[in-house]
Amino acid sequence: MTVFEAHRLSFWEECTGVLERLRVEGDLLICQVGRIALVLPLEMEQKVLPHIGKRVAILRTDLPDKSHLLRVYPDHEKINNKKGT
């Protein structure tokens, strides 16, 4: 998957699912959330990296200092190597 095939969230759009993997392409971060590849700012890498394998929600905002918000579901809702969300 290339950055051109990844989805960039619209303002106030949210994506929820298991954070499966991350990769850097240039100055962008590509996050695989379930079956969706998301384009995120590279600055979010250290914030999302510890949550690989967990169910997350990523929300894009129009706030200048918080362009994307990350919500991590509690550990009892953690999903590892299971299909579906």
MINU-27490 format. One record per residue: z, x, y of N, C-alpha, C in turn; residue in three letters; residue number from 0. Coordinates in Angstrom, 2 decimals. Atoms other than C-alpha are relative to their C-alpha. Example, Ala and Ser with C-alpha at 12.3 -4.5 7.8 and 13.67 -1.06 7.14 Angstrom:
2
+---------+---------+---------+---------+---------+---------+---------+---------+---------+---------+-----+
!     n.w !     n.u !     n.v !    ca.w !    ca.u !    ca.v !     c.w !     c.u !     c.v ! residuo ! num !
+---------+---------+---------+---------+---------+---------+---------+---------+---------+---------+-----+
!    0.00 !    0.89 !   -1.19 !    7.80 !   12.30 !   -4.50 !    0.00 !    0.90 !    1.20 !     Ala !   0 !
!   -0.06 !   -0.82 !   -1.19 !    7.14 !   13.67 !   -1.06 !    0.73 !   -0.77 !    1.09 !     Ser !   1 !
+---------+---------+---------+---------+---------+---------+---------+---------+---------+---------+-----+
END
This chain:
85
+---------+---------+---------+---------+---------+---------+---------+---------+---------+---------+-----+
!     n.w !     n.u !     n.v !    ca.w !    ca.u !    ca.v !     c.w !     c.u !     c.v ! residuo ! num !
+---------+---------+---------+---------+---------+---------+---------+---------+---------+---------+-----+
!    0.00 !    0.84 !   -1.17 !    0.00 !    0.00 !    0.00 !    0.00 !    0.89 !    1.24 !     Met !   0 !
!    0.06 !   -0.75 !   -1.25 !   -0.90 !    1.31 !    3.43 !    0.70 !   -0.79 !    1.09 !     Thr !   1 !
!   -0.63 !    0.66 !   -1.14 !    0.67 !    0.52 !    6.77 !   -0.86 !   -1.18 !    0.47 !     Val !   2 !
!    0.88 !    1.08 !   -0.42 !   -2.37 !   -1.69 !    7.44 !    0.15 !   -1.24 !   -0.88 !     Phe !   3 !
!   -0.22 !    1.12 !    0.91 !   -1.45 !   -3.89 !    4.45 !    1.42 !   -0.54 !    0.10 !     Glu !   4 !
!   -1.38 !    0.42 !   -0.14 !    2.21 !   -4.22 !    5.46 !    0.13 !   -1.06 !    1.09 !     Ala !   5 !
!   -0.24 !    1.11 !   -0.93 !    3.65 !   -7.14 !    7.42 !    0.94 !    0.44 !    1.12 !     His !   6 !
!   -0.88 !   -0.23 !   -1.15 !    5.11 !   -6.80 !   10.90 !    0.56 !   -1.37 !    0.39 !     Arg !   7 !
!   -0.64 !    1.27 !   -0.33 !    7.63 !   -9.57 !   11.58 !   -0.30 !   -0.41 !    1.44 !     Leu !   8 !
!    0.10 !    0.56 !   -1.35 !    7.06 !  -11.84 !   14.58 !    1.40 !   -0.14 !    0.56 !     Ser !   9 !
!   -1.32 !    0.22 !   -0.58 !    9.90 !  -12.41 !   17.03 !    0.68 !   -1.17 !   -0.69 !     Phe !  10 !
!   -0.88 !    0.97 !    0.64 !   12.71 !  -14.35 !   15.33 !   -0.47 !   -0.41 !   -1.38 !     Trp !  11 !
!    0.40 !    0.20 !    1.40 !   11.03 !  -14.12 !   11.93 !    0.92 !    0.86 !   -0.87 !     Glu !  12 !
!   -0.93 !   -0.69 !    0.89 !   13.23 !  -13.08 !    9.00 !   -0.63 !    0.13 !   -1.38 !     Glu !  13 !
!    0.43 !   -0.23 !    1.37 !   12.49 !  -11.61 !    5.60 !    1.25 !    0.26 !   -0.84 !     Cys !  14 !
!   -1.16 !   -0.13 !    0.87 !   15.02 !  -11.90 !    2.76 !   -0.45 !    0.34 !   -1.40 !     Thr !  15 !
!    0.30 !   -0.37 !    1.38 !   14.99 !  -10.27 !   -0.66 !    0.70 !    1.29 !   -0.35 !     Gly !  16 !
!   -0.60 !   -1.26 !    0.45 !   15.98 !   -7.20 !   -2.63 !   -0.76 !    1.15 !    0.64 !     Val !  17 !
!    0.59 !   -1.19 !   -0.60 !   15.36 !   -3.96 !   -0.74 !   -0.29 !    0.98 !   -1.13 !     Leu !  18 !
!    0.39 !   -0.78 !    1.18 !   13.41 !   -2.04 !   -3.36 !   -0.27 !    1.47 !    0.29 !     Glu !  19 !
!    0.31 !   -1.41 !   -0.32 !   12.19 !    1.13 !   -1.63 !   -0.40 !    0.13 !    1.45 !     Arg !  20 !
!    0.39 !   -0.34 !   -1.37 !   11.42 !    2.85 !    1.65 !   -0.98 !    1.16 !   -0.04 !     Leu !  21 !
!    0.82 !   -1.20 !   -0.18 !    8.78 !    5.27 !    2.80 !   -0.39 !    0.10 !    1.47 !     Arg !  22 !
!    0.38 !   -0.27 !   -1.39 !    7.77 !    6.85 !    6.09 !   -1.49 !    0.27 !    0.05 !     Val !  23 !
!    1.42 !   -0.26 !   -0.28 !    4.20 !    6.72 !    7.36 !   -0.12 !    0.23 !    1.50 !     Glu !  24 !
!    0.08 !   -0.35 !   -1.42 !    3.83 !    8.58 !   10.64 !    1.33 !   -0.29 !    0.68 !     Gly !  25 !
!   -1.23 !    0.34 !   -0.70 !    6.37 !    7.10 !   13.04 !    0.50 !   -1.39 !   -0.36 !     Asp !  26 !
!   -0.41 !    1.32 !    0.47 !    6.85 !    3.89 !   11.04 !    0.72 !    0.09 !   -1.33 !     Leu !  27 !
!   -0.71 !    0.13 !    1.26 !    9.14 !    2.89 !    8.20 !   -0.57 !   -1.20 !   -0.74 !     Leu !  28 !
!    0.50 !    1.10 !    0.82 !    7.68 !    0.79 !    5.39 !    1.09 !   -0.32 !   -1.02 !     Ile !  29 !
!   -1.06 !    0.45 !    0.91 !   10.33 !   -1.21 !    3.50 !   -0.57 !   -1.03 !   -0.95 !     Cys !  30 !
!    0.41 !    0.99 !    0.98 !    9.59 !   -3.05 !    0.29 !    1.18 !   -0.94 !   -0.21 !     Gln !  31 !
!   -1.03 !    1.02 !    0.14 !   11.67 !   -6.26 !    0.38 !   -0.57 !   -1.08 !   -0.91 !     Val !  32 !
!    0.60 !    0.90 !    0.97 !   10.93 !   -8.24 !   -2.75 !   -1.47 !    0.35 !   -0.15 !     Gly !  33 !
!    1.44 !   -0.25 !    0.11 !    7.14 !   -8.61 !   -2.83 !   -0.65 !    0.30 !    1.34 !     Arg !  34 !
!    0.51 !   -0.20 !   -1.36 !    6.78 !   -8.03 !    0.93 !    0.21 !    1.44 !    0.44 !     Ile !  35 !
!   -0.12 !   -1.32 !   -0.63 !    6.07 !   -4.65 !    2.53 !    0.12 !   -0.25 !    1.50 !     Ala !  36 !
!   -0.27 !    0.22 !   -1.42 !    7.57 !   -4.67 !    6.04 !   -0.15 !    1.28 !    0.78 !     Leu !  37 !
!    0.06 !   -1.12 !   -0.93 !    6.80 !   -2.38 !    8.95 !    1.22 !   -0.10 !    0.90 !     Val !  38 !
!   -1.19 !   -0.05 !   -0.85 !   10.00 !   -1.36 !   10.75 !   -0.02 !    1.26 !    0.83 !     Leu !  39 !
!   -0.11 !   -1.24 !   -0.78 !   10.86 !    1.17 !   13.44 !    0.66 !    1.09 !   -0.84 !     Pro !  40 !
!   -0.53 !   -1.14 !    0.75 !   11.58 !    4.61 !   12.00 !    1.50 !    0.17 !    0.22 !     Leu !  41 !
!   -1.42 !   -0.14 !   -0.32 !   14.99 !    4.51 !   13.70 !    0.90 !   -0.79 !   -0.95 !     Glu !  42 !
!   -0.81 !    0.81 !    0.92 !   16.14 !    1.96 !   11.09 !    0.20 !    0.66 !   -1.36 !     Met !  43 !
!   -0.05 !   -0.62 !    1.33 !   15.74 !    4.37 !    8.16 !    1.43 !    0.24 !   -0.48 !     Glu !  44 !
!   -1.36 !   -0.31 !    0.42 !   19.36 !    5.56 !    8.08 !    0.86 !   -1.26 !   -0.16 !     Gln !  45 !
!   -0.75 !    1.26 !    0.11 !   20.61 !    1.99 !    8.50 !   -0.31 !   -0.73 !   -1.30 !     Lys !  46 !
!    0.37 !    0.76 !    1.21 !   18.67 !    0.53 !    5.56 !    0.09 !    0.83 !   -1.29 !     Val !  47 !
!    0.02 !   -0.88 !    1.18 !   18.64 !    3.53 !    3.20 !    1.16 !   -0.24 !   -0.97 !     Leu !  48 !
!   -1.11 !    0.20 !    0.95 !   22.15 !    2.95 !    1.75 !   -0.03 !   -1.33 !   -0.75 !     Pro !  49 !
!   -0.01 !    1.35 !    0.56 !   21.22 !   -0.62 !    0.82 !   -1.14 !   -0.26 !   -0.99 !     His !  50 !
!    1.05 !    0.17 !    1.01 !   18.38 !    0.00 !   -1.63 !    0.63 !   -0.61 !   -1.26 !     Ile !  51 !
!   -0.51 !    0.70 !    1.16 !   18.89 !   -2.33 !   -4.60 !    0.86 !   -1.20 !    0.33 !     Gly !  52 !
!   -0.81 !    1.15 !   -0.42 !   20.84 !   -4.87 !   -2.58 !   -0.88 !   -1.07 !    0.63 !     Lys !  53 !
!    0.69 !    1.11 !   -0.66 !   19.77 !   -8.25 !   -1.31 !    0.31 !    0.08 !    1.49 !     Arg !  54 !
!   -0.14 !   -0.15 !   -1.44 !   19.16 !   -8.03 !    2.45 !   -0.84 !   -1.07 !    0.71 !     Val !  55 !
!    0.83 !    0.80 !   -0.89 !   17.78 !  -10.05 !    5.33 !   -0.25 !    0.86 !    1.24 !     Ala !  56 !
!    0.39 !   -0.75 !   -1.19 !   15.89 !   -8.38 !    8.17 !   -0.63 !   -0.97 !    0.97 !     Ile !  57 !
!    0.43 !    0.93 !   -1.05 !   15.39 !  -10.31 !   11.39 !   -0.53 !    0.79 !    1.18 !     Leu !  58 !
!    0.53 !   -0.63 !   -1.22 !   13.13 !   -9.23 !   14.27 !    0.41 !   -0.87 !    1.18 !     Arg !  59 !
!   -0.44 !    0.72 !   -1.20 !   14.48 !  -10.17 !   17.69 !   -0.84 !    0.43 !    1.20 !     Thr !  60 !
!    0.65 !   -0.43 !   -1.24 !   13.25 !   -9.95 !   21.25 !    1.01 !    0.70 !    0.91 !     Asp !  61 !
!   -1.03 !   -0.72 !   -0.74 !   16.42 !   -8.10 !   22.33 !   -0.40 !    1.46 !    0.14 !     Leu !  62 !
!    0.48 !   -1.38 !   -0.20 !   15.54 !   -4.73 !   23.89 !    0.79 !    1.05 !   -0.77 !     Pro !  63 !
!   -0.80 !   -1.02 !    0.67 !   18.44 !   -2.82 !   22.32 !    0.22 !   -0.27 !   -1.48 !     Asp !  64 !
!   -0.14 !    0.36 !    1.42 !   18.33 !   -4.58 !   18.91 !   -1.28 !   -0.70 !   -0.45 !     Lys !  65 !
!    1.28 !    0.62 !    0.36 !   14.72 !   -5.13 !   17.90 !    0.02 !   -0.62 !   -1.39 !     Ser !  66 !
!   -0.13 !    0.52 !    1.35 !   15.68 !   -5.71 !   14.25 !    1.47 !   -0.01 !   -0.39 !     His !  67 !
!   -1.37 !    0.10 !    0.50 !   18.93 !   -6.88 !   12.70 !   -0.03 !    0.01 !   -1.52 !     Leu !  68 !
!   -0.10 !   -0.10 !    1.45 !   19.95 !   -6.09 !    9.14 !    1.26 !   -0.71 !   -0.45 !     Leu !  69 !
!   -1.16 !    0.65 !    0.62 !   22.22 !   -8.35 !    7.10 !   -0.04 !    0.35 !   -1.48 !     Arg !  70 !
!   -0.10 !   -0.36 !    1.41 !   23.40 !   -7.20 !    3.69 !    0.90 !   -1.03 !   -0.67 !     Val !  71 !
!   -0.79 !    0.98 !    0.72 !   24.59 !   -9.81 !    1.22 !    1.14 !    0.70 !   -0.74 !     Tyr !  72 !
!   -1.14 !   -0.61 !    0.69 !   27.97 !   -9.19 !   -0.46 !   -0.39 !    0.55 !   -1.37 !     Pro !  73 !
!    0.30 !   -0.66 !    1.27 !   28.04 !   -6.97 !   -3.56 !   -0.08 !   -0.94 !   -1.18 !     Asp !  74 !
!    0.07 !    0.91 !    1.14 !   28.66 !   -9.90 !   -5.88 !   -1.35 !   -0.71 !   -0.08 !     His !  75 !
!    1.35 !    0.57 !    0.01 !   25.17 !  -11.10 !   -4.91 !   -1.05 !    1.09 !   -0.20 !     Glu !  76 !
!    0.92 !   -1.13 !    0.19 !   23.63 !   -7.67 !   -5.63 !   -0.89 !   -0.28 !   -1.19 !     Lys !  77 !
!    0.96 !    0.22 !    1.06 !   20.52 !   -7.84 !   -7.75 !   -0.65 !    1.34 !   -0.32 !     Ile !  78 !
!    0.61 !   -1.25 !    0.42 !   19.40 !   -4.79 !   -9.71 !   -0.93 !   -0.24 !   -1.17 !     Asn !  79 !
!    0.99 !    0.06 !    1.06 !   16.23 !   -4.66 !  -11.78 !   -0.15 !   -1.37 !   -0.62 !     Asn !  80 !
!    0.23 !    1.36 !    0.47 !   15.97 !   -8.44 !  -12.06 !   -1.14 !   -0.58 !    0.80 !     Lys !  81 !
!    1.10 !    0.66 !   -0.70 !   12.92 !  -10.50 !  -11.22 !    0.52 !   -1.26 !    0.66 !     Lys !  82 !
!   -0.37 !    1.20 !   -0.73 !   13.25 !  -13.24 !   -8.66 !    1.12 !    0.27 !    0.99 !     Gly !  83 !
!   -1.08 !   -0.12 !   -1.00 !   15.57 !  -13.74 !   -5.71 !    0.64 !   -1.33 !    0.22 !     Thr !  84 !
+---------+---------+---------+---------+---------+---------+---------+---------+---------+---------+-----+
END
